[in-house]
């Protein structure tokens, strides 16, 4: 964005295990906080497995295949 001389209005990223939300949004979050940029940051998840909006509230191992047995 910087090379193109542009600023985004909206940043959208997938949230959940192995998400890209943090990687794409964190640089913009810093600017939103420190420079008061008017970015809109949206986390999305698939309707087929809505683990954030309809899942169980519990510790997440980050791996839906189960934690390592060691």
PDB file of N, CA, C, O and CB in Angstrom:
ATOM      1  N   UNK A   1       0.832  -1.176   0.000  1.00  0.00           N
ATOM      2  CA  UNK A   1       0.000   0.000   0.000  1.00  0.00           C
ATOM      3  C   UNK A   1       0.883   1.248   0.000  1.00  0.00           C
ATOM      4  O   UNK A   1       0.617   2.217  -0.712  1.00  0.00           O
ATOM      5  CB  UNK A   1      -0.950  -0.007   1.210  1.00  0.00           C
ATOM      6  N   UNK A   2       1.919   1.202   0.800  1.00  0.00           N
ATOM      7  CA  UNK A   2       2.811   2.352   0.909  1.00  0.00           C
ATOM      8  C   UNK A   2       3.496   2.647  -0.419  1.00  0.00           C
ATOM      9  O   UNK A   2       3.600   3.806  -0.819  1.00  0.00           O
ATOM     10  CB  UNK A   2       3.856   2.112   1.994  1.00  0.00           C
ATOM     11  N   UNK A   3       3.966   1.600  -1.109  1.00  0.00           N
ATOM     12  CA  UNK A   3       4.616   1.780  -2.415  1.00  0.00           C
ATOM     13  C   UNK A   3       3.666   2.377  -3.447  1.00  0.00           C
ATOM     14  O   UNK A   3       4.087   3.120  -4.333  1.00  0.00           O
ATOM     15  CB  UNK A   3       5.153   0.445  -2.926  1.00  0.00           C
ATOM     16  N   UNK A   4       2.396   2.052  -3.328  1.00  0.00           N
ATOM     17  CA  UNK A   4       1.398   2.558  -4.266  1.00  0.00           C
ATOM     18  C   UNK A   4       0.891   3.943  -3.864  1.00  0.00           C
ATOM     19  O   UNK A   4       0.151   4.580  -4.613  1.00  0.00           O
ATOM     20  CB  UNK A   4       0.229   1.585  -4.359  1.00  0.00           C
ATOM     21  N   UNK A   5       1.295   4.407  -2.673  1.00  0.00           N
ATOM     22  CA  UNK A   5       0.841   5.703  -2.201  1.00  0.00           C
ATOM     23  C   UNK A   5      -0.629   5.719  -1.826  1.00  0.00           C
ATOM     24  O   UNK A   5      -1.299   6.746  -1.936  1.00  0.00           O
ATOM     25  CB  UNK A   5       1.099   6.736  -3.241  1.00  0.00           C
ATOM     26  N   UNK A   6      -1.125   4.576  -1.384  1.00  0.00           N
ATOM     27  CA  UNK A   6      -2.541   4.437  -1.040  1.00  0.00           C
ATOM     28  C   UNK A   6      -2.702   4.033   0.422  1.00  0.00           C
ATOM     29  O   UNK A   6      -1.774   3.513   1.041  1.00  0.00           O
ATOM     30  CB  UNK A   6      -3.221   3.402  -1.956  1.00  0.00           C
ATOM     31  N   UNK A   7      -3.882   4.277   0.957  1.00  0.00           N
ATOM     32  CA  UNK A   7      -4.259   3.844   2.300  1.00  0.00           C
ATOM     33  C   UNK A   7      -5.568   3.070   2.179  1.00  0.00           C
ATOM     34  O   UNK A   7      -6.457   3.484   1.436  1.00  0.00           O
ATOM     35  CB  UNK A   7      -4.403   5.067   3.288  1.00  0.00           C
ATOM     36  N   UNK A   8      -5.703   1.949   2.897  1.00  0.00           N
ATOM     37  CA  UNK A   8      -6.967   1.207   2.828  1.00  0.00           C
ATOM     38  C   UNK A   8      -8.046   1.882   3.667  1.00  0.00           C
ATOM     39  O   UNK A   8      -7.746   2.604   4.618  1.00  0.00           O
ATOM     40  CB  UNK A   8      -6.766  -0.240   3.300  1.00  0.00           C
ATOM     41  N   UNK A   9      -9.288   1.643   3.310  1.00  0.00           N
ATOM     42  CA  UNK A   9     -10.415   2.068   4.138  1.00  0.00           C
ATOM     43  C   UNK A   9     -10.811   0.930   5.068  1.00  0.00           C
ATOM     44  O   UNK A   9     -11.147   1.140   6.234  1.00  0.00           O
ATOM     45  CB  UNK A   9     -11.621   2.505   3.259  1.00  0.00           C
ATOM     46  N   UNK A  10     -10.762  -0.296   4.516  1.00  0.00           N
ATOM     47  CA  UNK A  10     -11.207  -1.485   5.235  1.00  0.00           C
ATOM     48  C   UNK A  10     -10.135  -2.568   5.113  1.00  0.00           C
ATOM     49  O   UNK A  10      -9.590  -2.790   4.031  1.00  0.00           O
ATOM     50  CB  UNK A  10     -12.576  -1.992   4.685  1.00  0.00           C
ATOM     51  N   UNK A  11      -9.838  -3.236   6.220  1.00  0.00           N
ATOM     52  CA  UNK A  11      -8.918  -4.374   6.236  1.00  0.00           C
ATOM     53  C   UNK A  11      -9.739  -5.578   6.673  1.00  0.00           C
ATOM     54  O   UNK A  11     -10.339  -5.566   7.748  1.00  0.00           O
ATOM     55  CB  UNK A  11      -7.674  -4.127   7.200  1.00  0.00           C
ATOM     56  N   UNK A  12      -9.769  -6.616   5.845  1.00  0.00           N
ATOM     57  CA  UNK A  12     -10.550  -7.825   6.132  1.00  0.00           C
ATOM     58  C   UNK A  12      -9.607  -9.016   6.182  1.00  0.00           C
ATOM     59  O   UNK A  12      -8.779  -9.192   5.288  1.00  0.00           O
ATOM     60  CB  UNK A  12     -11.667  -8.049   5.063  1.00  0.00           C
ATOM     61  N   UNK A  13      -9.727  -9.836   7.225  1.00  0.00           N
ATOM     62  CA  UNK A  13      -8.886 -11.009   7.339  1.00  0.00           C
ATOM     63  C   UNK A  13      -9.613 -12.165   7.989  1.00  0.00           C
ATOM     64  O   UNK A  13     -10.516 -11.974   8.803  1.00  0.00           O
ATOM     65  CB  UNK A  13      -7.648 -10.682   8.117  1.00  0.00           C
ATOM     66  N   UNK A  14      -9.207 -13.369   7.619  1.00  0.00           N
ATOM     67  CA  UNK A  14      -9.783 -14.581   8.201  1.00  0.00           C
ATOM     68  C   UNK A  14      -9.306 -14.733   9.639  1.00  0.00           C
ATOM     69  O   UNK A  14      -8.126 -14.540   9.933  1.00  0.00           O
ATOM     70  CB  UNK A  14      -9.403 -15.834   7.365  1.00  0.00           C
ATOM     71  N   UNK A  15     -10.225 -15.077  10.531  1.00  0.00           N
ATOM     72  CA  UNK A  15      -9.889 -15.291  11.940  1.00  0.00           C
ATOM     73  C   UNK A  15     -10.108 -16.750  12.286  1.00  0.00           C
ATOM     74  O   UNK A  15     -10.951 -17.422  11.692  1.00  0.00           O
ATOM     75  CB  UNK A  15     -10.734 -14.377  12.866  1.00  0.00           C
ATOM     76  N   UNK A  16      -9.350 -17.229  13.242  1.00  0.00           N
ATOM     77  CA  UNK A  16      -9.459 -18.615  13.664  1.00  0.00           C
ATOM     78  C   UNK A  16      -8.091 -19.265  13.664  1.00  0.00           C
ATOM     79  O   UNK A  16      -7.080 -18.588  13.481  1.00  0.00           O
ATOM     80  CB  UNK A  16     -10.422 -19.387  12.759  1.00  0.00           C
ATOM     81  N   UNK A  17      -8.050 -20.569  13.866  1.00  0.00           N
ATOM     82  CA  UNK A  17      -6.783 -21.283  13.898  1.00  0.00           C
ATOM     83  C   UNK A  17      -5.993 -21.106  12.610  1.00  0.00           C
ATOM     84  O   UNK A  17      -6.497 -21.402  11.527  1.00  0.00           O
ATOM     85  CB  UNK A  17      -7.022 -22.750  14.153  1.00  0.00           C
ATOM     86  N   UNK A  18      -4.762 -20.626  12.720  1.00  0.00           N
ATOM     87  CA  UNK A  18      -3.924 -20.418  11.550  1.00  0.00           C
ATOM     88  C   UNK A  18      -4.362 -19.226  10.723  1.00  0.00           C
ATOM     89  O   UNK A  18      -4.121 -19.180   9.516  1.00  0.00           O
ATOM     90  CB  UNK A  18      -3.923 -21.647  10.698  1.00  0.00           C
ATOM     91  N   UNK A  19      -5.002 -18.265  11.363  1.00  0.00           N
ATOM     92  CA  UNK A  19      -5.577 -17.136  10.634  1.00  0.00           C
ATOM     93  C   UNK A  19      -4.519 -16.192  10.088  1.00  0.00           C
ATOM     94  O   UNK A  19      -3.361 -16.212  10.508  1.00  0.00           O
ATOM     95  CB  UNK A  19      -6.518 -16.373  11.527  1.00  0.00           C
ATOM     96  N   UNK A  20      -4.941 -15.376   9.155  1.00  0.00           N
ATOM     97  CA  UNK A  20      -4.059 -14.345   8.621  1.00  0.00           C
ATOM     98  C   UNK A  20      -4.453 -12.967   9.127  1.00  0.00           C
ATOM     99  O   UNK A  20      -3.855 -11.972   8.718  1.00  0.00           O
ATOM    100  CB  UNK A  20      -4.078 -14.367   7.101  1.00  0.00           C
ATOM    101  N   UNK A  21      -5.436 -12.886   9.998  1.00  0.00           N
ATOM    102  CA  UNK A  21      -5.928 -11.598  10.484  1.00  0.00           C
ATOM    103  C   UNK A  21      -4.824 -10.790  11.160  1.00  0.00           C
ATOM    104  O   UNK A  21      -4.649  -9.610  10.855  1.00  0.00           O
ATOM    105  CB  UNK A  21      -7.082 -11.811  11.456  1.00  0.00           C
ATOM    106  N   UNK A  22      -4.090 -11.401  12.058  1.00  0.00           N
ATOM    107  CA  UNK A  22      -3.038 -10.670  12.768  1.00  0.00           C
ATOM    108  C   UNK A  22      -1.973 -10.159  11.810  1.00  0.00           C
ATOM    109  O   UNK A  22      -1.551  -9.007  11.904  1.00  0.00           O
ATOM    110  CB  UNK A  22      -2.397 -11.559  13.830  1.00  0.00           C
ATOM    111  N   UNK A  23      -1.543 -10.998  10.903  1.00  0.00           N
ATOM    112  CA  UNK A  23      -0.494 -10.598   9.977  1.00  0.00           C
ATOM    113  C   UNK A  23      -0.875  -9.438   9.081  1.00  0.00           C
ATOM    114  O   UNK A  23      -0.050  -8.574   8.785  1.00  0.00           O
ATOM    115  CB  UNK A  23      -0.109 -11.750   9.137  1.00  0.00           C
ATOM    116  N   UNK A  24      -2.108  -9.420   8.658  1.00  0.00           N
ATOM    117  CA  UNK A  24      -2.541  -8.351   7.765  1.00  0.00           C
ATOM    118  C   UNK A  24      -2.994  -7.108   8.540  1.00  0.00           C
ATOM    119  O   UNK A  24      -2.819  -5.988   8.061  1.00  0.00           O
ATOM    120  CB  UNK A  24      -3.672  -8.846   6.870  1.00  0.00           C
ATOM    121  N   UNK A  25      -3.572  -7.293   9.729  1.00  0.00           N
ATOM    122  CA  UNK A  25      -4.172  -6.167  10.445  1.00  0.00           C
ATOM    123  C   UNK A  25      -3.243  -5.450  11.423  1.00  0.00           C
ATOM    124  O   UNK A  25      -3.408  -4.249  11.636  1.00  0.00           O
ATOM    125  CB  UNK A  25      -5.359  -6.643  11.183  1.00  0.00           C
ATOM    126  N   UNK A  26      -2.279  -6.136  12.020  1.00  0.00           N
ATOM    127  CA  UNK A  26      -1.462  -5.513  13.062  1.00  0.00           C
ATOM    128  C   UNK A  26      -0.750  -4.228  12.622  1.00  0.00           C
ATOM    129  O   UNK A  26      -0.766  -3.253  13.373  1.00  0.00           O
ATOM    130  CB  UNK A  26      -0.442  -6.495  13.538  1.00  0.00           C
ATOM    131  N   UNK A  27      -0.132  -4.185  11.451  1.00  0.00           N
ATOM    132  CA  UNK A  27       0.499  -2.917  11.057  1.00  0.00           C
ATOM    133  C   UNK A  27      -0.516  -1.768  10.973  1.00  0.00           C
ATOM    134  O   UNK A  27      -0.196  -0.626  11.301  1.00  0.00           O
ATOM    135  CB  UNK A  27       1.206  -3.083   9.706  1.00  0.00           C
ATOM    136  N   UNK A  28      -1.720  -2.075  10.537  1.00  0.00           N
ATOM    137  CA  UNK A  28      -2.751  -1.050  10.425  1.00  0.00           C
ATOM    138  C   UNK A  28      -3.345  -0.705  11.789  1.00  0.00           C
ATOM    139  O   UNK A  28      -3.742   0.436  12.022  1.00  0.00           O
ATOM    140  CB  UNK A  28      -3.852  -1.512   9.476  1.00  0.00           C
ATOM    141  N   UNK A  29      -3.408  -1.696  12.700  1.00  0.00           N
ATOM    142  CA  UNK A  29      -3.885  -1.428  14.059  1.00  0.00           C
ATOM    143  C   UNK A  29      -2.985  -0.422  14.753  1.00  0.00           C
ATOM    144  O   UNK A  29      -3.463   0.474  15.449  1.00  0.00           O
ATOM    145  CB  UNK A  29      -3.955  -2.725  14.876  1.00  0.00           C
ATOM    146  N   UNK A  30      -1.679  -0.569  14.563  1.00  0.00           N
ATOM    147  CA  UNK A  30      -0.735   0.365  15.172  1.00  0.00           C
ATOM    148  C   UNK A  30      -1.014   1.782  14.679  1.00  0.00           C
ATOM    149  O   UNK A  30      -1.067   2.718  15.476  1.00  0.00           O
ATOM    150  CB  UNK A  30       0.724  -0.041  14.853  1.00  0.00           C
ATOM    151  N   UNK A  31      -1.192   1.941  13.375  1.00  0.00           N
ATOM    152  CA  UNK A  31      -1.480   3.263  12.818  1.00  0.00           C
ATOM    153  C   UNK A  31      -2.836   3.786  13.283  1.00  0.00           C
ATOM    154  O   UNK A  31      -3.007   4.983  13.516  1.00  0.00           O
ATOM    155  CB  UNK A  31      -1.439   3.215  11.292  1.00  0.00           C
ATOM    156  N   UNK A  32      -3.795   2.874  13.416  1.00  0.00           N
ATOM    157  CA  UNK A  32      -5.134   3.265  13.881  1.00  0.00           C
ATOM    158  C   UNK A  32      -5.049   3.853  15.287  1.00  0.00           C
ATOM    159  O   UNK A  32      -5.716   4.840  15.597  1.00  0.00           O
ATOM    160  CB  UNK A  32      -6.103   2.048  13.864  1.00  0.00           C
ATOM    161  N   UNK A  33      -4.224   3.241  16.134  1.00  0.00           N
ATOM    162  CA  UNK A  33      -4.084   3.685  17.522  1.00  0.00           C
ATOM    163  C   UNK A  33      -3.186   4.915  17.633  1.00  0.00           C
ATOM    164  O   UNK A  33      -3.575   5.911  18.243  1.00  0.00           O
ATOM    165  CB  UNK A  33      -3.525   2.555  18.382  1.00  0.00           C
ATOM    166  N   UNK A  34      -1.996   4.852  17.053  1.00  0.00           N
ATOM    167  CA  UNK A  34      -1.023   5.926  17.240  1.00  0.00           C
ATOM    168  C   UNK A  34      -1.263   7.150  16.352  1.00  0.00           C
ATOM    169  O   UNK A  34      -0.993   8.278  16.764  1.00  0.00           O
ATOM    170  CB  UNK A  34       0.349   5.397  16.983  1.00  0.00           C
ATOM    171  N   UNK A  35      -1.766   6.930  15.142  1.00  0.00           N
ATOM    172  CA  UNK A  35      -1.963   8.035  14.208  1.00  0.00           C
ATOM    173  C   UNK A  35      -3.435   8.371  13.985  1.00  0.00           C
ATOM    174  O   UNK A  35      -3.771   9.228  13.167  1.00  0.00           O
ATOM    175  CB  UNK A  35      -1.318   7.706  12.889  1.00  0.00           C
ATOM    176  N   UNK A  36      -4.311   7.681  14.725  1.00  0.00           N
ATOM    177  CA  UNK A  36      -5.763   7.902  14.621  1.00  0.00           C
ATOM    178  C   UNK A  36      -6.298   7.727  13.199  1.00  0.00           C
ATOM    179  O   UNK A  36      -7.183   8.464  12.765  1.00  0.00           O
ATOM    180  CB  UNK A  36      -6.106   9.292  15.114  1.00  0.00           C
ATOM    181  N   UNK A  37      -5.746   6.733  12.472  1.00  0.00           N
ATOM    182  CA  UNK A  37      -6.222   6.440  11.114  1.00  0.00           C
ATOM    183  C   UNK A  37      -7.627   5.838  11.199  1.00  0.00           C
ATOM    184  O   UNK A  37      -7.911   5.075  12.122  1.00  0.00           O
ATOM    185  CB  UNK A  37      -5.242   5.464  10.370  1.00  0.00           C
ATOM    186  N   UNK A  38      -8.502   6.166  10.257  1.00  0.00           N
ATOM    187  CA  UNK A  38      -9.893   5.693  10.321  1.00  0.00           C
ATOM    188  C   UNK A  38     -10.132   4.329   9.678  1.00  0.00           C
ATOM    189  O   UNK A  38     -11.161   4.122   9.035  1.00  0.00           O
ATOM    190  CB  UNK A  38     -10.783   6.691   9.665  1.00  0.00           C
ATOM    191  N   UNK A  39      -9.195   3.402   9.842  1.00  0.00           N
ATOM    192  CA  UNK A  39      -9.359   2.076   9.242  1.00  0.00           C
ATOM    193  C   UNK A  39     -10.514   1.332   9.900  1.00  0.00           C
ATOM    194  O   UNK A  39     -10.761   1.479  11.097  1.00  0.00           O
ATOM    195  CB  UNK A  39      -8.059   1.258   9.366  1.00  0.00           C
ATOM    196  N   UNK A  40     -11.209   0.544   9.113  1.00  0.00           N
ATOM    197  CA  UNK A  40     -12.222  -0.390   9.634  1.00  0.00           C
ATOM    198  C   UNK A  40     -11.627  -1.774   9.483  1.00  0.00           C
ATOM    199  O   UNK A  40     -11.336  -2.202   8.366  1.00  0.00           O
ATOM    200  CB  UNK A  40     -13.622  -0.263   8.870  1.00  0.00           C
ATOM    201  N   UNK A  41     -11.442  -2.479  10.578  1.00  0.00           N
ATOM    202  CA  UNK A  41     -10.818  -3.805  10.562  1.00  0.00           C
ATOM    203  C   UNK A  41     -11.891  -4.834  10.879  1.00  0.00           C
ATOM    204  O   UNK A  41     -12.558  -4.762  11.911  1.00  0.00           O
ATOM    205  CB  UNK A  41      -9.629  -3.896  11.586  1.00  0.00           C
ATOM    206  N   UNK A  42     -12.046  -5.802   9.964  1.00  0.00           N
ATOM    207  CA  UNK A  42     -13.111  -6.793  10.065  1.00  0.00           C
ATOM    208  C   UNK A  42     -12.515  -8.203  10.092  1.00  0.00           C
ATOM    209  O   UNK A  42     -11.757  -8.584   9.200  1.00  0.00           O
ATOM    210  CB  UNK A  42     -14.106  -6.646   8.887  1.00  0.00           C
ATOM    211  N   UNK A  43     -12.869  -8.971  11.130  1.00  0.00           N
ATOM    212  CA  UNK A  43     -12.491 -10.384  11.216  1.00  0.00           C
ATOM    213  C   UNK A  43     -13.639 -11.207  10.644  1.00  0.00           C
ATOM    214  O   UNK A  43     -14.799 -10.969  10.982  1.00  0.00           O
ATOM    215  CB  UNK A  43     -12.167 -10.810  12.700  1.00  0.00           C
ATOM    216  N   UNK A  44     -13.331 -12.167   9.787  1.00  0.00           N
ATOM    217  CA  UNK A  44     -14.351 -13.020   9.193  1.00  0.00           C
ATOM    218  C   UNK A  44     -14.032 -14.484   9.476  1.00  0.00           C
ATOM    219  O   UNK A  44     -12.888 -14.852   9.744  1.00  0.00           O
ATOM    220  CB  UNK A  44     -14.457 -12.770   7.674  1.00  0.00           C
ATOM    221  N   UNK A  45     -15.071 -15.304   9.408  1.00  0.00           N
ATOM    222  CA  UNK A  45     -14.907 -16.744   9.573  1.00  0.00           C
ATOM    223  C   UNK A  45     -15.903 -17.450   8.664  1.00  0.00           C
ATOM    224  O   UNK A  45     -16.933 -16.870   8.319  1.00  0.00           O
ATOM    225  CB  UNK A  45     -15.107 -17.170  11.060  1.00  0.00           C
ATOM    226  N   UNK A  46     -15.621 -18.688   8.268  1.00  0.00           N
ATOM    227  CA  UNK A  46     -16.538 -19.397   7.386  1.00  0.00           C
ATOM    228  C   UNK A  46     -17.836 -19.779   8.109  1.00  0.00           C
ATOM    229  O   UNK A  46     -17.819 -20.140   9.285  1.00  0.00           O
ATOM    230  CB  UNK A  46     -15.863 -20.647   6.827  1.00  0.00           C
ATOM    231  N   UNK A  47     -18.936 -19.695   7.401  1.00  0.00           N
ATOM    232  CA  UNK A  47     -20.229 -20.085   7.972  1.00  0.00           C
ATOM    233  C   UNK A  47     -20.277 -21.583   8.267  1.00  0.00           C
ATOM    234  O   UNK A  47     -21.027 -22.019   9.140  1.00  0.00           O
ATOM    235  CB  UNK A  47     -21.369 -19.702   7.019  1.00  0.00           C
ATOM    236  N   UNK A  48     -19.478 -22.375   7.541  1.00  0.00           N
ATOM    237  CA  UNK A  48     -19.477 -23.825   7.723  1.00  0.00           C
ATOM    238  C   UNK A  48     -18.878 -24.244   9.064  1.00  0.00           C
ATOM    239  O   UNK A  48     -19.221 -25.307   9.583  1.00  0.00           O
ATOM    240  CB  UNK A  48     -18.711 -24.485   6.594  1.00  0.00           C
ATOM    241  N   UNK A  49     -17.992 -23.433   9.632  1.00  0.00           N
ATOM    242  CA  UNK A  49     -17.399 -23.760  10.939  1.00  0.00           C
ATOM    243  C   UNK A  49     -17.148 -22.472  11.726  1.00  0.00           C
ATOM    244  O   UNK A  49     -16.003 -22.038  11.859  1.00  0.00           O
ATOM    245  CB  UNK A  49     -16.068 -24.561  10.762  1.00  0.00           C
ATOM    246  N   UNK A  50     -18.208 -21.866  12.242  1.00  0.00           N
ATOM    247  CA  UNK A  50     -18.097 -20.594  12.956  1.00  0.00           C
ATOM    248  C   UNK A  50     -17.570 -20.755  14.378  1.00  0.00           C
ATOM    249  O   UNK A  50     -18.330 -20.641  15.340  1.00  0.00           O
ATOM    250  CB  UNK A  50     -19.441 -19.912  12.993  1.00  0.00           C
ATOM    251  N   UNK A  51     -16.286 -21.018  14.513  1.00  0.00           N
ATOM    252  CA  UNK A  51     -15.710 -21.300  15.823  1.00  0.00           C
ATOM    253  C   UNK A  51     -15.664 -20.081  16.741  1.00  0.00           C
ATOM    254  O   UNK A  51     -15.632 -20.244  17.960  1.00  0.00           O
ATOM    255  CB  UNK A  51     -14.327 -21.847  15.655  1.00  0.00           C
ATOM    256  N   UNK A  52     -15.659 -18.879  16.200  1.00  0.00           N
ATOM    257  CA  UNK A  52     -15.624 -17.686  17.048  1.00  0.00           C
ATOM    258  C   UNK A  52     -17.012 -17.253  17.506  1.00  0.00           C
ATOM    259  O   UNK A  52     -17.205 -16.918  18.675  1.00  0.00           O
ATOM    260  CB  UNK A  52     -14.959 -16.548  16.308  1.00  0.00           C
ATOM    261  N   UNK A  53     -17.957 -17.259  16.610  1.00  0.00           N
ATOM    262  CA  UNK A  53     -19.286 -16.742  16.951  1.00  0.00           C
ATOM    263  C   UNK A  53     -20.235 -17.785  17.514  1.00  0.00           C
ATOM    264  O   UNK A  53     -21.182 -17.428  18.214  1.00  0.00           O
ATOM    265  CB  UNK A  53     -19.906 -16.131  15.746  1.00  0.00           C
ATOM    266  N   UNK A  54     -20.011 -19.069  17.230  1.00  0.00           N
ATOM    267  CA  UNK A  54     -20.930 -20.094  17.712  1.00  0.00           C
ATOM    268  C   UNK A  54     -20.234 -21.286  18.341  1.00  0.00           C
ATOM    269  O   UNK A  54     -20.885 -22.280  18.665  1.00  0.00           O
ATOM    270  CB  UNK A  54     -21.788 -20.565  16.591  1.00  0.00           C
ATOM    271  N   UNK A  55     -18.928 -21.207  18.518  1.00  0.00           N
ATOM    272  CA  UNK A  55     -18.193 -22.328  19.086  1.00  0.00           C
ATOM    273  C   UNK A  55     -18.233 -22.338  20.599  1.00  0.00           C
ATOM    274  O   UNK A  55     -18.807 -21.442  21.219  1.00  0.00           O
ATOM    275  CB  UNK A  55     -16.767 -22.299  18.622  1.00  0.00           C
ATOM    276  N   UNK A  56     -17.622 -23.353  21.192  1.00  0.00           N
ATOM    277  CA  UNK A  56     -17.542 -23.459  22.647  1.00  0.00           C
ATOM    278  C   UNK A  56     -16.498 -22.477  23.159  1.00  0.00           C
ATOM    279  O   UNK A  56     -15.469 -22.277  22.514  1.00  0.00           O
ATOM    280  CB  UNK A  56     -17.197 -24.911  23.086  1.00  0.00           C
ATOM    281  N   UNK A  57     -16.749 -21.862  24.310  1.00  0.00           N
ATOM    282  CA  UNK A  57     -15.789 -20.970  24.928  1.00  0.00           C
ATOM    283  C   UNK A  57     -14.884 -21.810  25.816  1.00  0.00           C
ATOM    284  O   UNK A  57     -15.268 -22.176  26.927  1.00  0.00           O
ATOM    285  CB  UNK A  57     -16.496 -19.839  25.738  1.00  0.00           C
ATOM    286  N   UNK A  58     -13.684 -22.117  25.331  1.00  0.00           N
ATOM    287  CA  UNK A  58     -12.729 -22.908  26.092  1.00  0.00           C
ATOM    288  C   UNK A  58     -11.344 -22.693  25.510  1.00  0.00           C
ATOM    289  O   UNK A  58     -11.192 -22.013  24.495  1.00  0.00           O
ATOM    290  CB  UNK A  58     -13.108 -24.411  26.080  1.00  0.00           C
ATOM    291  N   UNK A  59     -10.333 -23.270  26.149  1.00  0.00           N
ATOM    292  CA  UNK A  59      -8.962 -23.149  25.680  1.00  0.00           C
ATOM    293  C   UNK A  59      -8.833 -23.763  24.291  1.00  0.00           C
ATOM    294  O   UNK A  59      -9.376 -24.834  24.020  1.00  0.00           O
ATOM    295  CB  UNK A  59      -7.987 -23.824  26.664  1.00  0.00           C
ATOM    296  N   UNK A  60      -8.113 -23.074  23.420  1.00  0.00           N
ATOM    297  CA  UNK A  60      -7.916 -23.563  22.052  1.00  0.00           C
ATOM    298  C   UNK A  60      -6.461 -23.951  21.879  1.00  0.00           C
ATOM    299  O   UNK A  60      -5.569 -23.119  22.047  1.00  0.00           O
ATOM    300  CB  UNK A  60      -8.333 -22.492  20.997  1.00  0.00           C
ATOM    301  N   UNK A  61      -6.217 -25.200  21.545  1.00  0.00           N
ATOM    302  CA  UNK A  61      -4.862 -25.673  21.330  1.00  0.00           C
ATOM    303  C   UNK A  61      -4.294 -25.199  20.000  1.00  0.00           C
ATOM    304  O   UNK A  61      -3.106 -25.378  19.734  1.00  0.00           O
ATOM    305  CB  UNK A  61      -4.825 -27.178  21.395  1.00  0.00           C
ATOM    306  N   UNK A  62      -5.141 -24.589  19.155  1.00  0.00           N
ATOM    307  CA  UNK A  62      -4.661 -24.120  17.872  1.00  0.00           C
ATOM    308  C   UNK A  62      -4.606 -25.228  16.832  1.00  0.00           C
ATOM    309  O   UNK A  62      -4.201 -24.995  15.693  1.00  0.00           O
ATOM    310  CB  UNK A  62      -3.305 -23.505  18.032  1.00  0.00           C
ATOM    311  N   UNK A  63      -5.011 -26.428  17.217  1.00  0.00           N
ATOM    312  CA  UNK A  63      -4.984 -27.551  16.296  1.00  0.00           C
ATOM    313  C   UNK A  63      -6.265 -28.361  16.520  1.00  0.00           C
ATOM    314  O   UNK A  63      -6.420 -29.006  17.557  1.00  0.00           O
ATOM    315  CB  UNK A  63      -3.696 -28.434  16.502  1.00  0.00           C
ATOM    316  N   UNK A  64      -7.160 -28.327  15.567  1.00  0.00           N
ATOM    317  CA  UNK A  64      -8.437 -29.018  15.722  1.00  0.00           C
ATOM    318  C   UNK A  64      -8.302 -30.535  15.683  1.00  0.00           C
ATOM    319  O   UNK A  64      -9.271 -31.246  15.946  1.00  0.00           O
ATOM    320  CB  UNK A  64      -9.390 -28.573  14.648  1.00  0.00           C
ATOM    321  N   UNK A  65      -7.099 -31.047  15.353  1.00  0.00           N
ATOM    322  CA  UNK A  65      -6.901 -32.481  15.283  1.00  0.00           C
ATOM    323  C   UNK A  65      -6.606 -33.084  16.675  1.00  0.00           C
ATOM    324  O   UNK A  65      -6.470 -34.303  16.780  1.00  0.00           O
ATOM    325  CB  UNK A  65      -5.760 -32.797  14.315  1.00  0.00           C
ATOM    326  N   UNK A  66      -6.507 -32.299  17.706  1.00  0.00           N
ATOM    327  CA  UNK A  66      -6.241 -32.671  19.101  1.00  0.00           C
ATOM    328  C   UNK A  66      -4.801 -32.278  19.470  1.00  0.00           C
ATOM    329  O   UNK A  66      -3.927 -32.193  18.607  1.00  0.00           O
ATOM    330  CB  UNK A  66      -6.470 -34.208  19.321  1.00  0.00           C
ATOM    331  N   UNK A  67      -4.581 -32.044  20.754  1.00  0.00           N
ATOM    332  CA  UNK A  67      -3.228 -31.703  21.193  1.00  0.00           C
ATOM    333  C   UNK A  67      -2.288 -32.902  21.090  1.00  0.00           C
ATOM    334  O   UNK A  67      -2.735 -34.049  21.093  1.00  0.00           O
ATOM    335  CB  UNK A  67      -3.255 -31.183  22.629  1.00  0.00           C
ATOM    336  N   UNK A  68      -1.016 -32.642  21.001  1.00  0.00           N
ATOM    337  CA  UNK A  68      -0.015 -33.707  20.933  1.00  0.00           C
ATOM    338  C   UNK A  68      -0.018 -34.480  22.239  1.00  0.00           C
ATOM    339  O   UNK A  68      -0.089 -33.865  23.303  1.00  0.00           O
ATOM    340  CB  UNK A  68       1.397 -33.133  20.641  1.00  0.00           C
ATOM    341  N   UNK A  69       0.055 -35.817  22.201  1.00  0.00           N
ATOM    342  CA  UNK A  69      -0.062 -36.639  23.412  1.00  0.00           C
ATOM    343  C   UNK A  69       1.136 -36.606  24.343  1.00  0.00           C
ATOM    344  O   UNK A  69       1.068 -37.201  25.418  1.00  0.00           O
ATOM    345  CB  UNK A  69      -0.308 -38.033  23.025  1.00  0.00           C
ATOM    346  N   UNK A  70       2.234 -35.941  23.990  1.00  0.00           N
ATOM    347  CA  UNK A  70       3.401 -35.968  24.880  1.00  0.00           C
ATOM    348  C   UNK A  70       3.192 -35.020  25.991  1.00  0.00           C
ATOM    349  O   UNK A  70       4.055 -34.885  26.858  1.00  0.00           O
ATOM    350  CB  UNK A  70       4.686 -35.630  24.143  1.00  0.00           C
TER     351      UNK A  70
END
